[in-house]
Amino acid sequence: MPPSLTSFADDARIALENLSDRATGLVNPTIRLGVTGLSRSGKTVFISSLVHNLLHGGRLPLFEPVQSGRVSAVRLEQQPDDAVPRFQYEDHIRSLVKNRVWPDSTRAISELRITLDYQSASGWNRFFSPGRLSIDIVDYPGEWLLDLPLLAKDYRAFSEETIALAGSGIRGELSREWLALTRRCDVTASADEMLARDLATAFADYLKACKADERSLSTLPPGRFLLPGDLDGSPALTFAPLVLPPDARPEKGSLWAMMERRYEAYKSVVVKPFFREHFARLDRQIVLIDALQAINRGPEAVQDLERALTDVLACFRPGTNSLLSSILGRRIDRVLVAATKADHLHHESHHRLDALTRRLVDRAVQRIGMAGAGIDVMALASVRATREATVKRDGHDLPVIVGTPMDGETIAGERFDGLKKTAIFPGDLPENPEALFESIESGNRDVQLPDVNVIRFRPPHIEEAEGGITLSVPHIRLDRAMQFLFGDRLA
């Protein structure tokens, strides 16, 4: 985030907090890992599976410190930030393992500390005491991340961009009621509290309609309109974009002035504290996306996901952390963009999901003029809910995935009860996504997206080993994600 987006006082406070973190890290080396994601991408499941696999000796062949036997102990410890809610790992694992239901999605910030004792990979360093690394996992909603670009926008820019986007494509239908109300408003008239509330409610309804499963759009700031929490009903959440006259300024006491003041209050009360107290202190970051859901919902959802990724990546400052930069302007030196639900595809298509996600990220990086160093892309499944098999059809072997669809899921007219297993052909992604994106960007409304069966499966049944010890949660490429995000800190 460019320093111009924060005041001198903010920068000074961030520097003091980073200095405190650095002093603490000299005694207990720590890495702060941010975990966020766009709508329903599985942040809670990712954290729960990562911690469970570390604690229970999961199969992690690509996570070198564990694979080589250098990690001697793993444990959960008390988190350092007493004012931040604890990530309720035990509750989430109970949901996944015991009840076989997916845990509730992230609605606020939370934190969890896991500590690893390890032997150095260097023969010389092994003569000294074993190393120790604490990983502070900071879980926060993706909607909050998409709010950060608002810090660089005044109310006019926010209004113009939001209204223009709301009138495009499928959003035009979803925003019809709110835009009609907005266009009837006299922005120079005296401020009216009831009108402000009606506008904010209609605007929030539009954002919620965009986020709904049947649309799965991603670019939805301001994020607290979707997750208001204890700010529900406050003036800082009772505003909306307006159609503003050009080359004019709001008169004191007008509806325009009220909305502009509340927009600025939203940035001061909601966005800046999150940036200052949490985001600016991160060392590494993973951003989870549901690319398959976007493909399943159509070209507009894919374009909106790319737009959201552009906004997300613009928030980061990948680069090497020196002592000075860590104190004065901490930099997130590694960002991983991970497409989840790889278990919804046969392994033969995993590299295609990789390629499609990389195409989305590369395009976003080009748009913001950012170097790609420090950014990686992969497809993964934090919890593998399916297994692979083959079935015979017309004398040919057809690759399928086998799992238990959730109660209420429908396939070819058959409604499932959450108990019966089934095999489905997951569909194919294109070998080269470039032609697909060229068709989408051409504006052709008849573009045919890949036919991918995206249904919800229940978490897998996990057997217990001898002694009643629960086996680790199965996954796809979670170990590779660990290696990229913090494997180097265990060298």
N, C-alpha and C positions, 0 to 999 in steps of 0.2 A: 504494500500500500504506500504510495508516494507520501513523503513527509508533509506535503502541502495540505493533506486531508486532515491533519491534526494540528491543534494549537501548540504554541510553545509550552504551555503548562502541561498539555497532554504528553508531549515529547519528554519533558523533564520527569514526569511521573513514570512513564514507561521505562526510561533509563534507570531510575532508582529501583524499580521492580526487577529489571533485568540484572542489575548489579547485585541485588539480594539473591536472585536465583543463581548467579555465578558463584557467589560466596558459599552458598549452600552446596553447590555442585562440587566444590573443591573437597568437601568432606564426604559427601555421598553423591557420586556421579549420577546425573539424572538427565533423561531426555523426555521432552514434552511432546507427545504424539497426538495431533488433532485428528479426530475421526468425524467426518460429516458425509452427507450424501444428499442427492436430490430425491424427490418424493418416492417413498417405499423402496428404497434401494438396499435396505438391510443393515443399517448401522449397528443396531442393538445386537443382531445376530452375529455380525463380524466380530465385535468386541468379545462377546460371550464365547464364541468358538476359539478365538485367538488365546484367550486366557485359559480356557478349559484344556486346550491342546498342550499348552506350556505346563500346566499344573499336573496333567495326567500322562505325560510322556507320549504325546500323540505322534503319529507317523509324519515326520517333518524332514524328508531326505534332502530338500533343497535349502534348509536352514542350517548352515554349516556349523555353528557353535553346538547345536544339539546333535547333529549327525556325527560329528567327530568326538562326541563324548566330553566336550570341554565344559558344559553347563553341569554344575554339581548340585545345585539346589534352586528351586523356584518357589516363591511364596507371595501371597497377598499381604500388603502392609497398609497401615493407616495413611490416608492421603494427606498431603501437606496443607491443603486449603480448607480450613474449617467452615468457611462460608459457602462452599460449593457442595451441592448434594452428591452423595456417593452413588456411583453406578451400581445398581442392585444386581450384581453378577449372580448371586446365589438364586434369586427369584427367577431370573431369566433362564438359567440352566435348568431349573426345575421345570419350567414351562416346556423347554425343548426336549429334555431327556425323559422326564417322568410322565408329563402330560401329552407330549408330542403335539404341542401347539406353538405357533410362532409368538414370541413375546411382543408386547405393545411397542409401537414405534416411539422414537425420540420426540419429546415435546418440550424439553428444557435442557439446560446444560447439566452435565454430571461428570464425575471424575473417578478414576480408580488407579491405584498404584500397585504394580507388580514388580518384584525385585528378583534379579537373577544373579547367583554367584557363579563365577566361571574361572577357568584357567586361561591364561593368555595363550594365543597361538604362537607367540614368540618364545623360543626356548630360553632366551636370556631372562625374560620377564617372569618365567615360571619359578625362578629362584626366589622371587619376592612373594608377598602374600597374595592370595587369590583376589581376582577382580570382583567388583560388584557394580551392577547397573540397575537403577530404578527407572521404570518406564511409567510416567504419569500419562494415562490415557484420558484425553479430554473429549468427551462426546457432546456434540452440539448439533442442532437442526440445520440442515442445508439452507433453509429459508433465512436464517440469520446471516449466513455467509453472503447470500445474494443481496442483503441490505447494505453491505459495505460500500458498493459503488455510489450509494446515495450521498455519502459524505462529500463527494466531489460535485454534486448537482444542487443548484438552487431550486426553488419551488417551480419556477417557470419551466426549466429544463425537464424536471420530473413530470410536470403536467403534460407538456407537449409530447414527450417520448411515450408516456403511458397511454395517453389517449390515441396516439397514432397506432401503437401496437394493438390496442383494444379494437380498433376498427378493421383489422386485417383478418382474412381467412375465417376460420371457425370462431375466433374470438369475437367477430362482429355479431354473431348470433348470441353468444353468451353474455355480451356486454350491452345488449340492446336497451334493456330497462334502465341500467345505470347511465349510459350515454344520453338517453332521451331526457332523463331528469337533469343531468349536468347541462345540457344545451339549453334547457329552459331557464336556467338560473341567470339572474342579473348579478354579476360578480361585484358590481360597484354599489349594490344595495346594502343596507345596514345588515350587520351580522345577525343571523337567526339561528339559535341553538337547535331548534327542531329540524330545520332544513339541513344543518350541518350533520345532524345525526342520521337523517334519511339518506343523505349522500354517502356517508361513511358506511352505512349498512348495505346499500345497493352496491357500492364498490367492493366491499368484503364478499358479498354473495357472488359477484362476478369472479373474483379470485378463487373462491372455493369451487365454483363450477369448472374453472380451468384445471384445477388440481384433481378433480374427480377421476376415478379409474377409467371411465369411458373416454376421457380426453387425454389425461396424463401429460399435460403441459408443465413446463419446468420453470419458466421465467415469471416469477410471481411476487416481486416485492411491492409493498413492504411486508416482510415476513410475519410480523406480529399480528397482522390482520387475520392470518390463518391460525396462529398460536398465541392468542392474546394473554393468557395467564392472568396474573393479578392486575394487569393494566387494562383489562376489559372494561369498557365504559369510560375510561379516562380521556381527557381532552387530547392527550398525545396520540390516541388511537381513534379520535373522532374528527377525521379530515379526509379529503379525497382530492384528486386532481380536478382542475377547472379549466374551461376554455377561456384563455386570457386574451384581452385585446393587445395588439402589438404596440411596442414603444410607449408603454404606460407603466405607472407604478400604482400600487394599491393605496387608497385613501384610508386614513385611520378610522377604525370602527366598521369597515366594510366586510362583507363575506370573504372577499379575496384576502384581506389583511388577516382575518381570523384563520383561514386555512393555511396561509403561509406561515403564520406564527406557530401553528400546531405541527406543521411539517418540520420546522426547525426544532421544535421541542422533541419530536420523535427522534430526530438524529441525536440530540443532546442526552435524552433520557434513556434511549434504547440502544442506538447503534454505537455511539462513542464508548460507553462503558464496556460493551462486549469487545470492541476492538482493543481498548486499552488494557482491560483486566485479564483477557483470555487470549484473543487472537494474536496480539503482538508479542506474546510470550511463547509461542509455539516454535519447536525446532523442526519437526517433520509433520507431514500431512498426508492423509489418504482421503480421496474423494470418491465415493461410491456412486455409480449410476446404473440405472436399469435400461440399458440400450435395447434389450429385447422387447420390453413393454412399449417403448417409443416406436419401434419398427412395427409392432403389432397394431398400433393406433393410427399409423399413417404418416404421410409426408410432413404435415404441419407439426406433429409431435417430434419428429426427427429434427426438423429445422429449429424448433424451440429448444430442444436439448442442446444443440450446437450453440445457440445463442446464450443459453444459461452457462455452458462451459466456458464460453468466452468471458462472461462476466466473472465467473468463479476464478479462472486462472489469472485474470487481471488483478485479483486481490493479493496474489502471492508474490514474494520477492525471492525466487530461488537463487541461491548463491552460497559461497563458502562462508562459514561463520568464523571470523577472526575474534580475538578477545575484545577488540574495540567495537566491532559491529555487534557483538553479543550484548555489550553493555549499552551502547548508544542507539542501536537500531537493529535489533535481532532479526535475523533473516531465516526464513524457512528454506533449508538447503536441499530438501528432497520432497517432491510431491508425486504421489502415486494416484493415477486415475484408474479405477478398477471397475470393469463391467461385471456385475454380479449375475447370479443364476446361470452360471455355465453348466450346471447339472441339468438344465432344461434342454441341452443340446447333446448330441452324440459327440464323443471326443474328437471325431474327424472334423467337426465344425468349430472347435475351440479356437484354432488359429485364425479362423475367419472372423469370429467375434473380436479377437485381438485386433485384426486388421481394420475392422469397421470402427472400433473405438479409437484406434490410433489415428484414423482419418479424421474423426471428429476433433480430436485433441490438436492435431497438426494444423487444422484449419483455424481453430481458435487461437493458437499460438501465433500464426501468421497475422491474424486480424489485429492483435494488440501489439505486434512488433516486439514480441518477447523471445528471448533465446530459449531453446528447448532443453538446455542443460539442467540437470536436476529433476527432470520430469520423466516418469516412466508410465507405461500403460500395460494392462494385462486383463485377461478374463479370469474370473475365479468363482468359486462357490464356497462361501464361508461354512455352510453346512450342506453336505451332499444329501439331497432328499431322494435321489433316484439311483438305479444301477443300470448298466447297459446289457443289452441282449440282442439276438437276431431272430427274425421270424422268416419263414418261407412264404413267398408270394410269387405266383406264376413261375415257379422254378428258380427264383432268385433269392439270395439272402438279403433281407432288408434290416438295416440297423434301427433299433428302437431303444427307448428308455422305459424303465419299469418303476412305478412308484404308486403311492396311495393318494389319489386326488382328494382334496379337502371336501368336506361336506358341502353339497350345493353346486360343485363344479359339474359342468355338462360337456360331454364329448360325443359328437355325432348323435345328438338327441338323447343320450343316456345320462341320467343324473346320478351322481355318486353320493354315497352316504358317509364318506370319511373312513370306511373300514376296508373296502374292496380295493385290491391292487389291480392295476391295468398296465398294458404296454401300449405306447403311442409312438408314432413316427413323428419326431420333433420338427421336421422340416429342414431346409437347407438355407444357409446364408451364402451370398455370392463369394466366389473365390477372390475377386478383385472388387472392392466396394466403389471404385472411382466412377464407373458407369452409373451405378445406383445414385450417387450423389449428384452427378451431372444431370440426371433425369429429374431429381427433386428440385434442383436449383433452376431448372429451365421453366419452372412454373406450370408444368404439365399436370393438371389435376387428375389425369387418368394413369399416372405412373403406377406400375405394379411393384409393390414392395414384396420381399421374400415372404413366402407363406410359412410362418413360424407358429407352432402351437404353443402358446403361452398360457398354461393353466397353473393353478396353485396346488402344490403337493404338500402333504403333511410332513413334518420332520421324520427322519427315519427311526426305526426301532433300534435301540442301542443295547446290546446284550451286556451282561456283567461278567467280568472275569472271575477267576477263582478268588475266594475271599470276599466277594461282594463288591469289589472295586469296579466302578463304572469305566468302561473303555472310553477312549477319547472320541470326540465328535468327528465323523468323517468329513472331508473337505476336498476341494480341488484348488491347488496352487496357493493355499494359505501360507505354506512354508516359503514360497517364493516371495510373497508380499512381506513376510517378516524379514527375510534376508535383505531386501531392498530398504526397508524402513529403519531397521536398527541393527542388522547383522554386522555392519562395520564398527559399531560401537562396542562389540564383544570380541574384537580381534586381539 
